[in-house]
Amino acid sequence: MIGGRILDTSALVQAARGTPYMQALLYISHEHLIPLLIPAPCLADALARLVDPEQQARLFDLVRSPIASVAQFGPAEATGTGLLRAGALPTRASISAAHAAYLAADRGWPVVSSRPGPLRAVHPDVEIEPLP
């Protein structure tokens, strides 16, 4: 199976804003059929940060893309995410960051992020694909 990428809140916001790096990442993902996984809490947080309807529409387009899927936040994910947060240093790591780290550890995929600190706080070994 081809490995994919997990898009955290910062990556989703940059995708919605059309930053050059994210445009390139999305293009390459489409060209090479690289799956993109969007943690549900990250999607919620990104939408909360976007007030421009055009940016919101870009994010909705990404969510509907055939290479993207939203990772639900059911009982198993909530449990795993909560346990990661319980051991986080500092303990103020967000649910979004913890869920992205949980999915990355579970799948062995990197997290695309401009904020690696909160991800590393909950899971120091998670692979990060840094955004500028």
SVG drawing of the C-alpha trace seen along z (x, -y; Angstrom):
<svg xmlns="http://www.w3.org/2000/svg" viewBox="-19 -36 30 38">
<polyline fill="none" stroke="black" stroke-width="0.4" points="0.0,0.0 1.2,-3.5 1.8,-5.7 -0.1,-8.8 0.0,-12.1 -2.0,-13.4 -3.0,-17.0 -3.2,-18.8 -5.0,-22.0 -2.1,-24.2 -1.9,-22.3 -5.6,-22.5 -5.6,-26.3 -2.7,-26.7 -4.5,-24.6 -7.6,-26.7 -5.5,-29.9 -3.8,-28.5 -0.2,-28.8 2.3,-27.7 3.7,-24.8 0.3,-23.3 -0.8,-23.9 2.3,-21.9 1.7,-19.2 -1.9,-18.8 -0.9,-18.7 1.7,-16.0 -0.8,-14.0 -3.3,-14.1 -0.8,-13.2 0.7,-10.3 -2.6,-9.2 -1.1,-9.8 -3.9,-9.5 -4.5,-12.5 -6.1,-11.9 -7.8,-14.7 -8.4,-14.2 -12.0,-15.3 -10.9,-17.6 -8.3,-19.3 -11.0,-19.9 -13.3,-21.5 -10.4,-23.7 -9.4,-24.8 -13.0,-25.7 -13.2,-27.7 -10.2,-29.7 -11.4,-30.5 -13.9,-33.4 -13.4,-33.9 -16.1,-32.0 -13.7,-31.4 -11.2,-29.8 -13.9,-27.7 -15.0,-26.6 -11.4,-25.5 -11.3,-23.4 -14.6,-21.8 -13.2,-21.0 -10.3,-19.3 -12.5,-17.3 -14.5,-16.1 -11.4,-15.2 -11.1,-11.5 -7.6,-11.4 -8.8,-12.8 -10.7,-11.2 -11.8,-12.5 -10.7,-10.3 -13.7,-10.0 -13.3,-10.6 -15.2,-7.7 -14.7,-5.8 -11.4,-4.1 -9.9,-7.3 -11.0,-9.3 -9.5,-6.7 -6.2,-6.6 -6.1,-10.4 -6.9,-10.9 -4.2,-8.5 -1.6,-10.3 -2.7,-13.7 -2.5,-12.3 1.2,-11.6 2.0,-14.8 4.5,-17.4 3.2,-20.1 -0.2,-18.7 -2.0,-21.5 -1.6,-19.7 -4.8,-20.1 -7.2,-17.3 -6.5,-18.0 -2.7,-17.6 -3.1,-14.5 -5.6,-12.9 -3.2,-13.7 -0.3,-12.2 -2.4,-9.1 -3.3,-8.6 0.4,-9.0 1.5,-6.5 -1.2,-4.1 -0.6,-4.3 3.1,-5.1 2.4,-8.2 3.9,-11.7 1.9,-14.6 2.1,-17.7 2.3,-20.6 3.7,-24.1 3.5,-23.5 5.5,-20.3 5.8,-21.2 2.3,-20.1 2.6,-16.9 6.0,-16.1 4.6,-16.9 2.1,-14.0 4.3,-11.6 8.0,-12.5 8.7,-9.9 5.9,-11.0 7.3,-11.9 6.6,-15.5 6.7,-16.9 7.3,-20.6 5.5,-23.4 7.2,-26.7"/>
</svg>
